[in-house]
Each structure stands twice: as structure tokens, then as C-alpha cells.
């Protein structure tokens, strides 16, 4: 009798699996990507913004400040901040999963989840690019966990590299 090995757990932005958690009440379901990931992993949906208690729909969050000192605020009221709760949510996700997440797939350009190229409004009105609050803290506390954005994983080579990293397979593995 063959014993099936449990699939590794990969955290995924909940909007990517079709949950209606975005600020506008929608989702960003990515069927081909989710189907491919489900071949190898157990997907664990998470949404930092609803995870900290924000409703759906809601006013969008915007990043302000600098790359070194970024704050998450309401786009229509910079006096309402969510930086601390988003940072704490990243720590909570890691501690509550007991480090069982072997990878993370996040929504690109999101002020909470974006891994790169997230707009940060500088004091002078210009924009610089940085990381979303949740993504930045998660990558700091779990530096060995592969993290990728959905938009990057649309490229087959990057997707296969991500899968191989999570599974601890050598690059170019023919199993994928």
C-alpha cells in the first residue's frame, strides 16, 4: 500500500483563489496559476487587510513615506494608519502556522502584499517603489521561505523555479 505524502503548505493571497476580499469587493482569481500550484501544494488563503479586521468593500490603502520608513494609510485619509496591524498580522501568520508555510504567493502591486514595485507616495508628491507592509515583514521574519508575486509566476520559468524552491528540488527538475 502506497502512502501519499502530504503536500507542502503555501500561503496565497486570498483574492488570487477567488475570495471576495479586495477593497472594491472583488477578487483576482487566477485559475491557471492556482490550478498549477494545487498540483504540488496545499494552498492556504490569507488576506492581510481583512485579517486585521477591515471590511469588504472598503476604502483602499495607500503607502506613504520612504522605502526605509513606509506607512500604510487610507487613501482618502492619511491620518488613519494600518502599518502596525499589518506588520503584526505577518508575525501572527508565521507564528500561528508554526513555520509550516513553505512558500508564499502574493498579489502584485498590493500595498499590503506586493513584493516589489508597490507605489509609495513620497512627501514631495513623487512616487518611489517598495514592498507592501505584510510582504516586507513576512520576508524579514521568514527569510528562507520562497516568496513570489502572481504576476511573476505567469512566466513558466519563474513558476517552475518557485515550485522547485518550495519542494527543495534542483533547478530544471524534469518532475515539474
Secondary structure, DSSP 8 states (H G I E B T S, - for coil): -------EEEEEEGGGGT-S-STTS-----HHHHHHHHHHEEEEEE-HHHHTT--SS---EEEEE-SSSEEEEETTEEEEE-HHHHHHHHHHHHHHTTT-EEEEEE-TT-TTT-SS-EEEE-TTS-EEEE--HHHHHHHHHTTTSEEEEHHHHTSHHHHHHHHHHHHT--TT-TT-
